[in-house]
Amino acid sequence: MRRIDSEDDIRDGLEGLLGADPRLARVIDQAGRVPLRRSQPGYAALTEIILGQMVSKASAGALWRKLQLATGGVTPEAILSLDPATARAAGLSAAKAATLDRVARAVVFGGLDLDRLCTVPAPEAMAALTSIKGVGPWTAEVYLLFCAGHVDIFPSGDVALQSAAAHALGLDGRPAPRALALIAEAWSPWRGVAARLLWAYYAAHMRRDAAPLAP
């Protein structure tokens, strides 16, 4: 199974997308450089993604820094030892603290191997991640995109992708997740590069923060 591991993979993906959908020629031209954006798999990376749910990139970064200071290092064990008062002082909402706790328990006590999930087929990894309350499809898809490098994952629930697709493709308003997923089917097997392309377009052409945005 091919992964998005290098700039060469991004280039190949863009060429594939151009052949599949000529409308993307203008998007590719205006997006500028499409970043690779890969992260080391594991609990810390998934935590960063969870912190990014429903907030801006700047807010997520601030939460991450506070959590690092509060824990001395974001690990499952550190999160499980975090008392509620310290979690609140670090800026965690009750919902996010509960989700981080459930993922930590799944890793420490339930045998959840976040590294292994990066080596299995996407449906299996998605099922394992979304079985944890608080980890929805967007969170799981972003983890598989950036930590596993899955080539054909497309988080259609992402608000930035919806906005970028509407602007770039001349749609009548921001498409709903299902509608965007249907549009993205034409971009298979390079939907992971298509997502990166639209995020880059959102940042460069629409002058907005390019972080993935959950609905």
TORNU-841167 format. One line per 4 residues: number of its first residue (from 1); their letters; for each residue y negated, x, z negated of N, C-alpha, C. Coordinates in nm, 3 decimals. Example, Ala and Ser with C-alpha at 12.3 -4.5 7.8 and 13.67 -1.06 7.14 Angstrom:
% residues 2
1) AS) 0.569 1.319 -0.780 0.450 1.230 -0.780 0.330 1.320 -0.780 | 0.225 1.285 -0.708 0.106 1.367 -0.714 -0.003 1.290 -0.787 $
END
This chain:
% residues 215
1) MRRI) 0.119 0.085 0.000 0.000 0.000 0.000 -0.124 0.088 0.000 | -0.210 0.068 0.100 -0.329 0.151 0.112 -0.431 0.115 0.004 | -0.504 0.216 -0.042 -0.608 0.198 -0.142 -0.742 0.247 -0.087 | -0.848 0.203 -0.150 -0.981 0.256 -0.120 -1.005 0.369 -0.217 $
5) DSED) -0.977 0.491 -0.172 -0.983 0.608 -0.259 -1.090 0.709 -0.218 | -1.147 0.692 -0.100 -1.237 0.796 -0.050 -1.342 0.736 0.043 | -1.442 0.817 0.076 -1.543 0.776 0.173 -1.480 0.751 0.309 | -1.373 0.823 0.340 -1.304 0.800 0.467 -1.246 0.659 0.472 $
9) DIRD) -1.194 0.612 0.359 -1.140 0.476 0.354 -1.251 0.373 0.376 | -1.368 0.399 0.319 -1.482 0.310 0.341 -1.518 0.308 0.490 | -1.523 0.423 0.552 -1.556 0.432 0.694 -1.455 0.355 0.779 | -1.325 0.377 0.749 -1.221 0.306 0.823 -1.234 0.155 0.804 $
13) GLEG) -1.265 0.115 0.681 -1.281 -0.027 0.654 -1.397 -0.088 0.729 | -1.508 -0.018 0.735 -1.625 -0.069 0.807 -1.594 -0.082 0.957 | -1.521 0.012 1.011 -1.482 0.003 1.152 -1.391 -0.118 1.174 | -1.298 -0.138 1.079 -1.210 -0.254 1.090 -1.286 -0.385 1.079 $
17) LLGA) -1.383 -0.391 0.991 -1.463 -0.512 0.974 -1.547 -0.541 1.098 | -1.602 -0.436 1.157 -1.682 -0.452 1.277 -1.600 -0.510 1.391 | -1.474 -0.465 1.401 -1.386 -0.519 1.504 -1.346 -0.663 1.477 | -1.334 -0.698 1.348 -1.291 -0.832 1.311 -1.404 -0.934 1.319 $
21) DPRL) -1.526 -0.891 1.290 -1.639 -0.984 1.283 -1.765 -0.914 1.332 | -1.799 -0.928 1.460 -1.917 -0.858 1.516 -2.047 -0.893 1.444 | -2.053 -1.005 1.373 -2.174 -1.041 1.299 -2.209 -0.935 1.195 | -2.108 -0.861 1.152 -2.130 -0.763 1.046 -2.198 -0.636 1.096 $
25) ARVI) -2.216 -0.623 1.225 -2.283 -0.502 1.278 -2.423 -0.489 1.218 | -2.498 -0.600 1.216 -2.633 -0.596 1.161 -2.629 -0.572 1.010 | -2.529 -0.627 0.944 -2.517 -0.609 0.799 -2.490 -0.463 0.767 | -2.399 -0.403 0.842 -2.367 -0.261 0.823 -2.490 -0.175 0.848 $
29) DQAG) -2.566 -0.208 0.950 -2.686 -0.132 0.985 -2.790 -0.140 0.874 | -2.807 -0.258 0.815 -2.912 -0.279 0.717 -2.870 -0.244 0.575 | -2.740 -0.237 0.550 -2.693 -0.209 0.413 -2.712 -0.063 0.374 | -2.714 0.026 0.471 -2.720 0.168 0.438 -2.584 0.217 0.389 $
33) RVPL) -2.587 0.320 0.308 -2.462 0.377 0.259 -2.387 0.277 0.171 | -2.258 0.262 0.196 -2.172 0.174 0.116 -2.098 0.260 0.014 | -2.131 0.248 -0.115 -2.071 0.336 -0.216 -1.922 0.311 -0.236 | -1.853 0.415 -0.274 -1.709 0.405 -0.305 -1.686 0.325 -0.432 $
37) RRSQ) -1.759 0.356 -0.538 -1.755 0.283 -0.664 -1.612 0.271 -0.719 | -1.560 0.381 -0.770 -1.430 0.381 -0.834 -1.445 0.422 -0.979 | -1.364 0.362 -1.066 -1.365 0.391 -1.209 -1.225 0.425 -1.255 | -1.216 0.501 -1.365 -1.088 0.536 -1.423 -1.025 0.411 -1.483 $
41) PGYA) -0.900 0.379 -1.448 -0.838 0.259 -1.504 -0.823 0.269 -1.656 | -0.810 0.153 -1.720 -0.784 0.152 -1.863 -0.870 0.051 -1.937 | -0.854 0.052 -2.069 -0.921 -0.046 -2.152 -1.073 -0.034 -2.146 | -1.125 0.088 -2.146 -1.271 0.106 -2.144 -1.331 0.048 -2.017 $
45) ALTE) -1.267 0.070 -1.904 -1.319 0.018 -1.778 -1.318 -0.135 -1.778 | -1.210 -0.194 -1.826 -1.203 -0.340 -1.832 -1.308 -0.395 -1.927 | -1.333 -0.324 -2.036 -1.437 -0.365 -2.130 -1.573 -0.368 -2.063 | -1.605 -0.266 -1.985 -1.733 -0.264 -1.914 -1.748 -0.385 -1.823 $
49) IILG) -1.640 -0.421 -1.757 -1.645 -0.536 -1.667 -1.665 -0.665 -1.746 | -1.595 -0.678 -1.858 -1.611 -0.797 -1.942 -1.754 -0.807 -1.994 | -1.812 -0.694 -2.032 -1.950 -0.694 -2.078 -2.046 -0.737 -1.968 | -2.006 -0.716 -1.843 -2.091 -0.750 -1.730 -2.084 -0.896 -1.690 $
53) QMVS) -1.997 -0.974 -1.754 -1.989 -1.116 -1.722 -2.120 -1.186 -1.759 | -2.177 -1.255 -1.663 -2.291 -1.344 -1.687 -2.421 -1.273 -1.723 | -2.428 -1.140 -1.708 -2.551 -1.069 -1.743 -2.587 -0.972 -1.631 | -2.709 -0.920 -1.635 -2.753 -0.823 -1.537 -2.687 -0.688 -1.562 $
57) KASA) -2.699 -0.600 -1.462 -2.646 -0.465 -1.478 -2.713 -0.392 -1.593 | -2.845 -0.411 -1.607 -2.918 -0.344 -1.716 -2.872 -0.393 -1.852 | -2.854 -0.524 -1.865 -2.808 -0.580 -1.993 -2.666 -0.534 -2.026 | -2.581 -0.530 -1.924 -2.444 -0.484 -1.946 -2.443 -0.338 -1.989 $
61) GALW) -2.529 -0.257 -1.927 -2.536 -0.116 -1.965 -2.582 -0.097 -2.108 | -2.679 -0.180 -2.150 -2.726 -0.172 -2.289 -2.617 -0.211 -2.387 | -2.542 -0.316 -2.354 -2.430 -0.358 -2.439 -2.326 -0.247 -2.450 | -2.297 -0.185 -2.337 -2.196 -0.078 -2.335 -2.237 0.038 -2.423 $
65) RKLQ) -2.364 0.078 -2.415 -2.410 0.190 -2.498 -2.405 0.155 -2.647 | -2.444 0.034 -2.681 -2.438 -0.009 -2.821 -2.294 -0.012 -2.872 | -2.203 -0.058 -2.786 -2.063 -0.066 -2.828 -2.004 0.074 -2.845 | -2.041 0.166 -2.758 -1.995 0.303 -2.774 -2.042 0.362 -2.907 $
69) LATG) -2.167 0.337 -2.941 -2.220 0.389 -3.067 -2.150 0.324 -3.186 | -2.122 0.195 -3.175 -2.060 0.123 -3.286 -1.915 0.165 -3.309 | -1.846 0.203 -3.202 -1.703 0.235 -3.213 -1.674 0.385 -3.215 | -1.769 0.465 -3.164 -1.741 0.607 -3.150 -1.651 0.637 -3.032 $
73) GVTP) -1.629 0.537 -2.950 -1.539 0.551 -2.835 -1.467 0.419 -2.814 | -1.480 0.360 -2.696 -1.425 0.226 -2.673 -1.276 0.236 -2.640 | -1.194 0.210 -2.742 -1.049 0.206 -2.726 -0.999 0.074 -2.785 | -0.878 0.034 -2.752 -0.824 -0.089 -2.813 -0.822 -0.081 -2.966 $
77) EAIL) -0.781 0.035 -3.018 -0.773 0.051 -3.163 -0.910 0.040 -3.228 | -1.012 0.097 -3.163 -1.147 0.091 -3.218 -1.199 -0.052 -3.219 | -1.171 -0.126 -3.115 -1.216 -0.265 -3.109 -1.146 -0.349 -3.215 | -1.017 -0.325 -3.237 -0.943 -0.402 -3.337 -0.991 -0.373 -3.479 $
81) SLDP) -1.050 -0.257 -3.499 -1.100 -0.222 -3.632 -1.246 -0.260 -3.652 | -1.308 -0.317 -3.548 -1.450 -0.351 -3.553 -1.469 -0.481 -3.632 | -1.550 -0.477 -3.736 -1.572 -0.599 -3.813 -1.674 -0.687 -3.742 | -1.673 -0.818 -3.768 -1.762 -0.912 -3.697 -1.909 -0.877 -3.706 $
85) ATAR) -1.954 -0.830 -3.823 -2.096 -0.798 -3.839 -2.136 -0.683 -3.747 | -2.051 -0.582 -3.738 -2.081 -0.468 -3.651 -2.078 -0.510 -3.504 | -1.985 -0.598 -3.470 -1.978 -0.648 -3.333 -2.105 -0.723 -3.295 | -2.154 -0.806 -3.388 -2.278 -0.879 -3.362 -2.396 -0.784 -3.350 $
89) AAGL) -2.399 -0.682 -3.436 -2.509 -0.584 -3.431 -2.507 -0.507 -3.299 | -2.390 -0.493 -3.240 -2.379 -0.424 -3.111 -2.416 -0.514 -2.994 | -2.447 -0.640 -3.025 -2.491 -0.732 -2.921 -2.383 -0.816 -2.859 | -2.261 -0.809 -2.913 -2.152 -0.886 -2.856 -2.163 -1.032 -2.897 $
93) SAAK) -2.151 -1.121 -2.800 -2.140 -1.263 -2.831 -2.002 -1.288 -2.892 | -1.988 -1.401 -2.958 -1.859 -1.434 -3.017 -1.751 -1.442 -2.910 | -1.787 -1.498 -2.793 -1.689 -1.513 -2.686 -1.643 -1.378 -2.632 | -1.738 -1.286 -2.610 -1.700 -1.155 -2.556 -1.624 -1.074 -2.660 $
97) AATL) -1.664 -1.083 -2.786 -1.591 -1.012 -2.891 -1.447 -1.062 -2.898 | -1.429 -1.193 -2.886 -1.294 -1.250 -2.891 -1.210 -1.204 -2.772 | -1.273 -1.199 -2.653 -1.200 -1.155 -2.534 -1.158 -1.009 -2.547 | -1.249 -0.924 -2.591 -1.216 -0.783 -2.609 -1.105 -0.766 -2.710 $
101) DRVA) -1.107 -0.848 -2.816 -1.003 -0.842 -2.918 -0.868 -0.884 -2.859 | -0.867 -0.991 -2.780 -0.741 -1.037 -2.722 -0.683 -0.935 -2.625 | -0.770 -0.872 -2.544 -0.721 -0.768 -2.453 -0.668 -0.649 -2.531 | -0.738 -0.610 -2.637 -0.692 -0.498 -2.720 -0.557 -0.528 -2.781 $
105) RAVV) -0.538 -0.649 -2.830 -0.409 -0.686 -2.889 -0.298 -0.687 -2.785 | -0.332 -0.731 -2.664 -0.233 -0.730 -2.557 -0.190 -0.588 -2.523 | -0.285 -0.495 -2.526 -0.255 -0.355 -2.497 -0.174 -0.292 -2.609 | -0.218 -0.312 -2.734 -0.156 -0.243 -2.849 -0.023 -0.308 -2.888 $
109) FGGL) -0.020 -0.440 -2.886 0.099 -0.510 -2.937 0.180 -0.582 -2.831 | 0.118 -0.609 -2.717 0.186 -0.691 -2.617 0.237 -0.618 -2.496 | 0.221 -0.487 -2.494 0.275 -0.410 -2.383 0.196 -0.417 -2.254 | 0.071 -0.464 -2.262 -0.011 -0.467 -2.141 -0.050 -0.324 -2.102 $
113) DLDR) -0.009 -0.283 -1.985 -0.036 -0.147 -1.936 -0.139 -0.157 -1.823 | -0.263 -0.131 -1.855 -0.370 -0.145 -1.758 -0.364 -0.041 -1.648 | -0.305 0.074 -1.676 -0.285 0.174 -1.571 -0.178 0.128 -1.473 | -0.069 0.075 -1.526 0.041 0.030 -1.439 -0.003 -0.084 -1.349 $
117) LCTV) -0.090 -0.171 -1.400 -0.137 -0.283 -1.319 -0.210 -0.237 -1.193 | -0.256 -0.114 -1.195 -0.324 -0.059 -1.077 -0.226 -0.011 -0.971 | -0.097 -0.017 -1.001 0.004 0.031 -0.907 0.093 -0.081 -0.853 | 0.074 -0.203 -0.901 0.159 -0.315 -0.860 0.083 -0.404 -0.762 $
121) PAPE) 0.154 -0.493 -0.691 0.085 -0.584 -0.598 -0.022 -0.667 -0.669 | -0.127 -0.699 -0.596 -0.241 -0.769 -0.653 -0.203 -0.900 -0.721 | -0.117 -0.985 -0.665 -0.085 -1.111 -0.733 -0.022 -1.089 -0.871 | 0.063 -0.989 -0.882 0.124 -0.959 -1.012 0.020 -0.912 -1.112 $
125) AMAA) -0.069 -0.825 -1.068 -0.174 -0.775 -1.158 -0.270 -0.886 -1.197 | -0.307 -0.970 -1.102 -0.397 -1.082 -1.131 -0.336 -1.176 -1.233 | -0.207 -1.205 -1.219 -0.140 -1.296 -1.312 -0.138 -1.239 -1.453 | -0.113 -1.109 -1.465 -0.108 -1.046 -1.597 -0.245 -1.047 -1.663 $
129) LTSI) -0.348 -1.017 -1.587 -0.483 -1.010 -1.645 -0.536 -1.148 -1.681 | -0.521 -1.244 -1.591 -0.578 -1.376 -1.615 -0.497 -1.459 -1.715 | -0.382 -1.408 -1.756 -0.307 -1.477 -1.861 -0.375 -1.462 -1.997 | -0.470 -1.368 -2.007 -0.544 -1.345 -2.131 -0.669 -1.433 -2.130 $
133) KGVG) -0.685 -1.514 -2.231 -0.801 -1.603 -2.239 -0.930 -1.521 -2.236 | -1.022 -1.561 -2.151 -1.149 -1.490 -2.138 -1.152 -1.394 -2.020 | -1.036 -1.365 -1.964 -1.028 -1.280 -1.845 -1.000 -1.371 -1.726 | -1.105 -1.404 -1.653 -1.090 -1.494 -1.539 -1.069 -1.419 -1.410 $
137) PWTA) -1.059 -1.492 -1.298 -1.036 -1.428 -1.169 -1.140 -1.322 -1.134 | -1.269 -1.350 -1.161 -1.373 -1.252 -1.127 -1.350 -1.120 -1.200 | -1.324 -1.127 -1.329 -1.303 -1.005 -1.408 -1.183 -0.928 -1.356 | -1.074 -0.999 -1.330 -0.952 -0.934 -1.281 -0.974 -0.873 -1.143 $
141) EVYL) -1.042 -0.947 -1.055 -1.065 -0.896 -0.920 -1.154 -0.772 -0.920 | -1.257 -0.773 -1.002 -1.346 -0.656 -1.007 -1.270 -0.535 -1.063 | -1.184 -0.559 -1.163 -1.102 -0.448 -1.217 -1.013 -0.390 -1.106 | -0.948 -0.477 -1.030 -0.858 -0.428 -0.926 -0.934 -0.361 -0.811 $
145) LFCA) -1.056 -0.407 -0.785 -1.137 -0.343 -0.681 -1.175 -0.202 -0.720 | -1.233 -0.187 -0.839 -1.296 -0.061 -0.875 -1.205 0.034 -0.952 | -1.103 -0.017 -1.017 -1.011 0.071 -1.091 -0.883 0.100 -1.014 | -0.838 0.002 -0.936 -0.715 0.022 -0.859 -0.743 0.054 -0.713 $
149) GHVD) -0.864 0.022 -0.666 -0.896 0.048 -0.526 -0.825 -0.044 -0.429 | -0.789 -0.165 -0.475 -0.721 -0.259 -0.385 -0.807 -0.283 -0.262 | -0.744 -0.277 -0.148 -0.818 -0.280 -0.022 -0.858 -0.421 0.020 | -0.786 -0.523 -0.029 -0.805 -0.657 0.026 -0.841 -0.760 -0.081 $
153) IFPS) -0.907 -0.715 -0.187 -0.955 -0.805 -0.293 -1.100 -0.842 -0.264 | -1.133 -0.971 -0.282 -1.270 -1.017 -0.258 -1.307 -1.120 -0.364 | -1.394 -1.085 -0.461 -1.431 -1.178 -0.568 -1.534 -1.281 -0.521 | -1.486 -1.387 -0.459 -1.575 -1.485 -0.397 -1.658 -1.562 -0.499 $
157) GDVA) -1.623 -1.554 -0.627 -1.704 -1.618 -0.730 -1.825 -1.539 -0.770 | -1.844 -1.421 -0.714 -1.956 -1.336 -0.751 -2.085 -1.389 -0.688 | -2.187 -1.410 -0.772 -2.312 -1.469 -0.725 -2.383 -1.378 -0.625 | -2.380 -1.247 -0.650 -2.446 -1.154 -0.557 -2.380 -1.157 -0.420 $
161) LQSA) -2.247 -1.162 -0.417 -2.178 -1.169 -0.288 -2.212 -1.299 -0.216 | -2.219 -1.409 -0.290 -2.254 -1.537 -0.229 -2.395 -1.532 -0.169 | -2.490 -1.476 -0.245 -2.628 -1.468 -0.198 -2.639 -1.375 -0.078 | -2.571 -1.261 -0.085 -2.577 -1.165 0.026 -2.515 -1.224 0.152 $
165) AAHA) -2.402 -1.293 0.138 -2.337 -1.353 0.255 -2.426 -1.459 0.317 | -2.490 -1.542 0.233 -2.579 -1.646 0.285 -2.695 -1.585 0.364 | -2.754 -1.480 0.309 -2.869 -1.416 0.374 -2.826 -1.341 0.499 | -2.719 -1.265 0.489 -2.676 -1.180 0.599 -2.619 -1.259 0.716 $
169) LGLD) -2.551 -1.370 0.687 -2.485 -1.446 0.792 -2.564 -1.569 0.834 | -2.682 -1.588 0.774 -2.767 -1.700 0.812 -2.710 -1.835 0.774 | -2.646 -1.842 0.658 -2.587 -1.968 0.613 -2.694 -2.060 0.554 | -2.664 -2.187 0.549 -2.756 -2.285 0.490 -2.733 -2.292 0.338 $
173) GRPA) -2.781 -2.193 0.268 -2.766 -2.189 0.124 -2.648 -2.105 0.081 | -2.643 -2.076 -0.048 -2.539 -1.992 -0.104 -2.406 -2.066 -0.104 | -2.301 -2.007 -0.043 -2.173 -2.077 -0.035 -2.103 -2.083 -0.169 | -2.027 -2.188 -0.189 -1.943 -2.200 -0.307 -1.831 -2.098 -0.298 $
177) PRAL) -1.768 -2.065 -0.412 -1.661 -1.964 -0.408 -1.553 -1.992 -0.304 | -1.507 -2.117 -0.297 -1.401 -2.149 -0.202 -1.449 -2.130 -0.059 | -1.572 -2.171 -0.031 -1.626 -2.155 0.104 -1.638 -2.008 0.142 | -1.683 -1.926 0.047 -1.696 -1.783 0.076 -1.558 -1.719 0.093 $
181) ALIA) -1.462 -1.764 0.014 -1.325 -1.711 0.029 -1.271 -1.740 0.168 | -1.302 -1.859 0.220 -1.257 -1.894 0.355 -1.324 -1.806 0.460 | -1.455 -1.780 0.442 -1.525 -1.691 0.534 -1.463 -1.552 0.531 | -1.432 -1.506 0.410 -1.381 -1.370 0.392 -1.240 -1.351 0.447 $
185) EAWS) -1.168 -1.459 0.471 -1.033 -1.445 0.526 -1.036 -1.370 0.659 | -1.145 -1.385 0.734 -1.157 -1.316 0.863 -1.169 -1.166 0.845 | -1.202 -1.121 0.724 -1.225 -0.979 0.698 -1.101 -0.909 0.644 | -0.994 -0.984 0.624 -0.868 -0.922 0.581 -0.815 -0.834 0.694 $
189) PWRG) -0.757 -0.718 0.664 -0.715 -0.664 0.534 -0.817 -0.571 0.468 | -0.946 -0.589 0.502 -1.049 -0.499 0.449 -1.150 -0.573 0.362 | -1.106 -0.676 0.292 -1.201 -0.754 0.212 -1.261 -0.673 0.097 | -1.189 -0.572 0.049 -1.245 -0.487 -0.056 -1.363 -0.406 -0.006 $
193) VAAR) -1.360 -0.365 0.119 -1.474 -0.296 0.178 -1.584 -0.396 0.212 | -1.546 -0.516 0.253 -1.645 -0.619 0.281 -1.727 -0.652 0.156 | -1.660 -0.658 0.041 -1.732 -0.684 -0.084 -1.831 -0.572 -0.112 | -1.788 -0.448 -0.096 -1.877 -0.334 -0.118 -1.995 -0.337 -0.021 $
197) LLWA) -1.966 -0.375 0.104 -2.071 -0.384 0.205 -2.177 -0.487 0.165 | -2.132 -0.604 0.122 -2.227 -0.709 0.087 -2.306 -0.675 -0.040 | -2.242 -0.607 -0.136 -2.317 -0.561 -0.253 -2.423 -0.459 -0.211 | -2.387 -0.370 -0.118 -2.484 -0.271 -0.070 -2.598 -0.340 0.005 $
201) YYAA) -2.566 -0.440 0.082 -2.669 -0.517 0.153 -2.761 -0.587 0.054 | -2.702 -0.645 -0.048 -2.779 -0.714 -0.153 -2.878 -0.618 -0.217 | -2.833 -0.496 -0.242 -2.919 -0.397 -0.307 -3.027 -0.345 -0.212 | -2.987 -0.312 -0.090 -3.079 -0.244 0.002 -3.173 -0.340 0.074 $
205) HMRR) -3.120 -0.451 0.119 -3.199 -0.541 0.202 -3.267 -0.650 0.122 | -3.202 -0.697 0.017 -3.259 -0.804 -0.063 -3.333 -0.748 -0.185 | -3.330 -0.614 -0.201 -3.404 -0.545 -0.308 -3.365 -0.596 -0.445 | -3.237 -0.610 -0.468 -3.190 -0.662 -0.596 -3.087 -0.567 -0.655 $
209) DAAP) -3.059 -0.586 -0.784 -2.957 -0.508 -0.854 -2.823 -0.532 -0.787 | -2.751 -0.423 -0.759 -2.628 -0.435 -0.681 -2.504 -0.453 -0.767 | -2.519 -0.473 -0.896 -2.401 -0.491 -0.981 -2.332 -0.623 -0.948 | -2.198 -0.625 -0.955 -2.130 -0.753 -0.939 -2.181 -0.853 -1.044 $
213) LAP) -2.200 -0.977 -1.004 -2.251 -1.079 -1.095 -2.152 -1.194 -1.102 | -2.103 -1.221 -1.220 -2.012 -1.333 -1.237 -2.088 -1.463 -1.226 | -2.017 -1.572 -1.194 -2.083 -1.702 -1.182 -2.134 -1.750 -1.318 $
END
